[in-house]
Amino acid sequence: MPSVPSSPDLAHLLSHAERRVVRWLAGVLAEEDCTVEEWRVLSLVGDGRGHPMTEIADHALMPAPSLTKLVDRMVADNLVHRRPDPHDRRRVLLYLTERGQDLHARAARRVHADQTGLLDAVDDGTALAGLLLQLTAAAGARAAGVGPSVLG
């Protein structure tokens, strides 16, 4: 297992943490026979509102062609189904099936319980989550060329 990075480089530290957290998440989800990518889809679509593929691709951190293949597999596994958007018939919205709802509920319980333990291991896990959201927004604004020079 790789050691903790000694570099103070922010991107390197975040990448290292992300890899370990995703590895942990994959282990938790494997107990439900669910992948991290499937979880990301389930976690968004689980609200029952129906979401377009572009929104899901952004949330799942996947390129559209890869997401389409994943969703095709999830449709074949009876976890999700597609419906035309009633407001724009050119778009499709994704919804969970009953089987998908069951998987989402089971996986969400596991992820939440384990995530709570993981965040409890950090001095202030709630503050960490908030800081990561702020960092993500600030980096996104910098990359887009808008907003103050928050990062340095």
C-alpha positions in Angstrom: 0.0 0.0 0.0 1.4 3.4 -0.9 2.5 5.6 2.0 0.9 9.0 2.8 2.3 11.6 0.4 5.0 13.8 1.8 4.5 16.5 -0.8 2.5 19.6 0.3 1.2 19.8 -3.3 -2.6 20.3 -2.9 -3.6 18.4 -6.1 -1.3 15.5 -5.1 -2.8 15.3 -1.6 -6.3 15.4 -2.9 -5.7 12.8 -5.5 -4.1 10.5 -2.9 -7.1 10.9 -0.6 -9.5 10.4 -3.4 -7.9 7.1 -4.4 -8.1 5.8 -0.9 -11.6 6.9 -0.3 -12.8 5.4 -3.6 -11.0 2.2 -2.7 -12.8 2.2 0.6 -16.2 3.0 -1.0 -15.7 0.2 -3.6 -15.2 -2.3 -0.7 -18.3 -1.1 1.0 -20.4 -1.3 -2.2 -19.0 -4.7 -3.2 -20.9 -6.1 -0.3 -24.1 -5.2 -2.2 -22.6 -6.2 -5.6 -22.6 -2.6 -6.7 -19.8 -0.6 -8.3 -18.8 3.0 -7.4 -20.0 4.1 -10.8 -23.4 2.4 -10.3 -23.6 3.9 -6.9 -23.0 7.4 -8.3 -25.9 6.9 -10.7 -28.2 5.4 -8.0 -27.4 8.1 -5.5 -28.5 10.8 -7.9 -31.5 9.1 -9.5 -32.7 7.8 -6.1 -34.6 11.0 -5.5 -37.3 9.8 -7.9 -37.4 13.1 -9.9 -35.9 11.7 -13.1 -32.6 13.1 -14.4 -31.2 13.6 -17.9 -28.1 11.8 -19.0 -26.0 15.0 -19.1 -26.7 15.7 -15.4 -26.0 12.1 -14.5 -22.7 12.1 -16.4 -21.6 15.2 -14.5 -22.6 13.7 -11.2 -21.1 10.3 -11.9 -17.8 11.9 -13.2 -18.1 9.9 -16.4 -17.9 10.8 -20.1 -21.3 10.4 -21.8 -20.3 7.3 -23.9 -19.1 5.5 -20.8 -22.2 6.5 -18.9 -24.5 5.2 -21.8 -22.8 1.8 -21.6 -23.2 1.7 -17.8 -26.8 2.7 -18.0 -27.5 0.1 -20.7 -26.1 -2.5 -18.3 -28.2 -1.1 -15.4 -31.3 -1.3 -17.6 -30.5 -4.9 -18.5 -30.1 -5.6 -14.7 -33.5 -4.0 -14.1 -32.0 -1.3 -11.8 -33.1 1.8 -13.9 -35.4 2.6 -16.7 -35.6 5.4 -19.2 -38.6 7.6 -20.0 -39.0 10.5 -22.4 -38.9 13.9 -20.7 -42.5 15.2 -20.8 -41.2 18.7 -21.3 -38.7 17.9 -24.1 -39.4 14.6 -26.0 -35.9 14.7 -27.4 -34.4 14.0 -23.9 -34.7 10.9 -21.8 -34.9 10.9 -18.0 -33.6 8.1 -15.9 -35.5 6.6 -13.0 -34.9 3.7 -10.6 -36.9 0.5 -10.9 -38.2 -1.2 -7.7 -35.1 -3.4 -7.8 -32.9 -0.3 -8.2 -34.7 1.4 -5.2 -34.0 -1.6 -3.1 -30.3 -1.6 -4.0 -30.1 2.1 -3.5 -31.6 1.8 0.0 -29.3 -1.0 1.1 -26.2 0.6 -0.4 -27.1 4.0 1.1 -27.4 2.5 4.6 -23.9 0.9 4.2 -22.3 3.9 2.8 -23.8 6.3 5.3 -22.8 4.1 8.3 -19.2 3.6 7.0 -18.8 7.2 5.9 -19.9 8.4 9.4 -17.2 6.2 10.9 -14.6 7.5 8.4 -15.5 11.2 9.0 -15.5 10.5 12.8 -11.8 9.5 12.4 -11.1 13.1 11.3 -11.0 15.8 13.9 -13.9 17.6 12.4 -15.4 15.6 9.5 -18.3 17.9 9.0 -16.0 20.9 8.6 -13.8 18.9 6.2 -16.8 18.1 4.0 -17.7 21.8 4.0 -14.2 22.9 3.2 -14.0 20.4 0.3 -17.2 21.8 -1.1 -15.8 25.3 -0.9 -12.5 24.2 -2.4 -14.4 22.6 -5.3 -16.4 25.7 -6.0 -13.4 28.0 -5.8 -11.3 25.8 -8.1 -14.2 25.6 -10.5 -14.5 29.4 -10.5 -10.8 29.9 -11.0 -10.8 27.3 -13.9 -13.7 29.2 -15.5 -11.9 32.5 -15.1 -14.6 34.0 -12.9 -14.6 35.1 -9.3 -11.8 36.2 -7.0 -8.4 34.6 -6.9 -9.4 32.5 -3.9 -6.7 29.8 -4.2 -3.6 32.0 -4.1 
